[in-house]
Amino acid sequence: MAKNANGPRMDKANLPQKTCAACGRPFVWRKKWARDWENVRFCSDRCRADAKR
């Protein structure tokens, strides 16, 4: 993993993946989920809303 001014840099090919709890599709890490990645369960707002029904 390379470094930049902000710390370690993630290559797009090596991003962590999870499986969506609602639709079962794989999705990859996004920067906006960096602080809360352990608690992310759904790939989108639509899947999260469908899971509540």
C-alpha positions as a printed NumPy array, in Angstrom:
array([[  0.   ,   0.   ,   0.   ],
       [  1.416,   3.347,  -1.026],
       [  1.373,   6.436,   1.169],
       [  0.369,   9.993,   0.47 ],
       [  0.154,  13.159,   2.589],
       [ -3.039,  11.908,   4.3  ],
       [ -1.69 ,   8.477,   5.236],
       [ -2.013,   5.114,   3.5  ],
       [ -3.581,   5.144,   0.063],
       [ -5.945,   2.376,  -1.001],
       [ -5.766,   1.12 ,  -4.568],
       [ -9.193,   0.665,  -6.139],
       [ -8.43 ,  -2.978,  -6.909],
       [ -7.74 ,  -3.708,  -3.224],
       [-10.773,  -2.092,  -1.576],
       [-12.613,  -4.19 ,   1.023],
       [-15.929,  -5.751,   0.015],
       [-19.103,  -6.768,   1.817],
       [-22.34 ,  -8.429,   0.773],
       [-25.567,  -6.429,   1.07 ],
       [-27.927,  -7.813,   3.726],
       [-31.009,  -7.005,   1.606],
       [-30.14 ,  -7.858,  -1.994],
       [-27.092, -10.102,  -1.564],
       [-24.942,  -8.19 ,  -4.049],
       [-21.321,  -7.358,  -3.246],
       [-20.405,  -3.725,  -2.684],
       [-17.068,  -2.041,  -2.038],
       [-15.792,   0.409,   0.546],
       [-16.542,   4.105,   0.032],
       [-14.717,   7.001,   1.629],
       [-17.913,   8.296,   3.267],
       [-18.144,   4.951,   5.119],
       [-14.552,   5.116,   6.414],
       [-15.439,   5.819,  10.061],
       [-18.368,   3.4  ,  10.168],
       [-17.378,   0.538,   7.825],
       [-17.945,  -2.161,  10.474],
       [-21.616,  -1.123,  10.834],
       [-22.447,  -0.713,   7.119],
       [-24.834,  -3.521,   6.097],
       [-26.623,  -2.257,   2.996],
       [-25.322,  -1.177,  -0.41 ],
       [-27.82 ,   1.675,  -0.867],
       [-30.61 ,   3.687,   0.704],
       [-33.107,   1.686,  -1.34 ],
       [-31.902,  -1.62 ,   0.153],
       [-31.982,  -0.155,   3.646],
       [-35.579,   1.042,   3.136],
       [-36.66 ,  -2.314,   1.673],
       [-35.162,  -4.156,   4.651],
       [-37.401,  -2.201,   7.037],
       [-40.537,  -3.475,   5.269]])
